[in-house]
Structures are given as C-alpha cells and as structure tokens.
C-alpha cells in the first residue's frame, strides 16, 4: 500500500491554496465542502473563484507566494502553472510537517486527493496512488451505480439509533446481525424510497421486539424499459437483485430477467391478445398476498409501469391493503424505440407536440379521439397497434390527415431484433404485407419520421440475445 488512507476533519481549520486557476478551483470546491477556512494566494483568479471571494467563502491574498505564507495552516495545496513555485510550497510544507498536495506531481505530495463518491456522511474514496487519475474516475463511475444517493440518509438513521441498538444488544455479534438485517431489508428500502418516517417507525418496532418483524414485505413496481438491459435505472437493478419473488410480464426481455436474483421465485403473469396467464385483479391480489408473507416482491413490467402498464391499478390495491410499495420508472417504449430508430418525437420544424395512445383493439373497435389525433404539427405514437393498423390508417385519413403522412413501424425496438419499416399512410399496409414485421411493434405517425433515414444511428448487433422477447401477435 503506497499511501495510508485517511479522512481529515478540516472544519474551521485554515488551509492554504496557492494558485487561482481552474485546477485550484476544483480543489477549493472540495475544501469548502469539507468546511475548511480557505486562504488563497494568487495574483489573478478564475471567474468562479472571484465569485466565491466576493461571497465571502474564501480569503484572497492578491500576490505571489512567499516563504512565510505556510505558517499557521493545517494543510496546503499548490496548484499553479509555475513548477518552481509548486516545488517551493512542497519543500517548505515538508519542513513544517504540513500535509501538502502538488497537483499532478505525486513525487512532491505528502498526500493525494482521491476520486470521491459523496453520500455524506458516507464518503468513499478511490485512489490509484497517483498512477492514473482517469482510472480512478472510471472506477468511481462504476461504484456510483452501486451506492444510491439515499445511503447518506441511511447513515444518518444509523447514527440516530446507534446508542439504542447498543443498549438493546449487549453482545457485539448480536448488534452486527441486527444491523445486517436493517441495512439490507425494509428499513433501508424505505429510506431509499424517501419514506424516512416509516423507516424510523420500523426501527422502533424492531427494537421493541428485539428483532425485525417478518410480517410485512414490500412490492417494487419496476419499469424494465423497452428491452435493452443497459437502459435500466440504477435503482431498478439494485431492487431486481434483492427481490425474493419476481412477478413479470410478457414484454420483459430474457436478458433482463437473467439480471434478477438467481434464486428468486419467478411467476409469469403476462397477457397476450385473447390469452391472459392471470387476470389483472388476480395479479393485484397476488402482489399483496406475497408481500404480506414477508417477501420482497419485484413486479417487473416492460417499458414504464404507469404508461399503458396498469401499474396504477396494482398500487391502488396495495395501498388499500396497507402493503408498502415503491415505484421505479422505466424508459417507455415510445422514447426508447424512437431514440434507437433515429426518430425525434418532437422537432421545431416538424412537431411541437407528441401524443401516446393505445392501439389495442377491444370488441373490434378503436374508440379514440381521431379528430385530436389528426391535428397537424404533432407526433402520434400508437402502442399495441399492429393488429389495428388498417383502422389507424383509415381513420386518420378520414379525419383529414394526408395520405402521404410518414409512418414508421418499429419492431422490438432497442433489441437485437429491431427493424424499422417506414412508409406513408397510403402504402404502409402494403409494406406490412410484404415485410411481415414481428411483434411487439410500435407505430409512430408524423413528419418527424422523415428524419429517420438521416438520423438513424443504432445498428442491431447480430447473433445477440440482448433484449430478446417472445413474439406475440399484437
């Protein structure tokens, strides 16, 4: 180990920075965040440093560094573009036993500034001992996804209850077990989802019963996005890997299901046209039942659960049953498929509005506000509209949309099976008859489709299972 890792308490302690440019600015920002009193020596200052000085956040001495300037300081940073000055600061600091950092010159440093993940009071620091700051930043970016922003609030909860836990559990081993259950269970999840009051209540209950109650679990209503696993949110991935039961829909890609906890129970509740594995009311009750058994239930839906996903109905039942839940949005199919196809849903020259509608047929009819959908300068996206495509084309034209209006069909967007078929309201049915697009297929109508050929950027990788879904006749 080349460096001894240490965290310094610099609150209200004088720290000297020599240099007034962008490099000094980055270091000063960290010092100010740590509560340090910053003394800055430089003939000239950057714009932000000037602003901070004028706000009274730091003290500025407008001159060059002098040998006596280090006296009385707890820490020093040399960040000038003059190698001789930087070296002199390091030499004097070393003589006075003051920790010193010379930016980008590890050989002159008695300490180095790591790459930081700040979830105060939780702080993680990554260092390569000065070998590669870029590598340290890359490692930090990967760790960022594993450490939710709520960890700071969770640490504050631990601090509030620390003494009471110590008083309740005399043995250190028992305290360790208790905290393990707290930090990986319902208390932590309530903090992460913003329900701090509920987390405190659950902690109070756990301490009264000298343990955590298993009477109630929680439901995670998670949007799995349009198919590409890389489009999952950090929170979605974390919850997917800790759920006890996974209740999933037809449009959830296998690659995404494979990212759930390997020993979790999987329950398929998908719906196909004229074929439902489970009625919606039964799904609602199933989620509540599983949570009441103390299980962490992942309700995994394709796209976003609140856009044609009936997620609102499910959490309505959970609320009535008193079951804790949290909702994690996903990228809806319209946004994902349009982006991967090179079709902007809005564009100043083509469309100033976008409308999402369901094209799913019920009793052979499509009861939509066709007059509204036929308005100019807008984009209309039809979910589940492949079977009803003849009706869509006919009704839009009947309500005044010209037959040369561009239309795109996006097959299994964002996945390796993505294909994009473009045409007009006049000829798209002939294209479908010839190409036979495979479901699920999203439909986009509007002048923005004209940009598809020019802006297309995504090429589906060959022989990949990423985002693969089972074809269903939609």
Secondary structure, 3 states (H helix, E strand, C coil): CCCCCCCCCCCCCEEEEECCCHHHHHHHHHHHHCCCEEEEECCCCCHHHHHHHHCCCCEEECCCCCHHHHCCCCEEEECCCCHHHHHHHHHHHHHCCCEEEECCCHHHCCCCCCEEEEECCEEEEECCCCCCHHHHHHHHHHHHCCCCCCHHHHHHHHHHHHHHHHHHCCCHHHHHHHHHHHHCCHHHHHHHCCCHHHHHHHHHHHHHCCCCCCCCCEEEEEECECCCHHHCCHHHHHHHCCCCEEEECCCCCHHHHCCCCCCCEEEECCEECCEECCCHHHHHHHHHHHHHCCCEEEEEECECCCCCCCHHHHHHHHHHHCCCEEEECCCCHHHHHHHHHCCCCCECCCECCEEEEECCCECCECCCCHHHHCCCCCEEEEECCCCCHHHHHHHHHHCCCCCCCEEEEEECCCCCCCEEEEEECCCHHHHHHHHCCCCCEEEEECHHHHHHHHHCCCCCCCCCCCCCCCCCCC
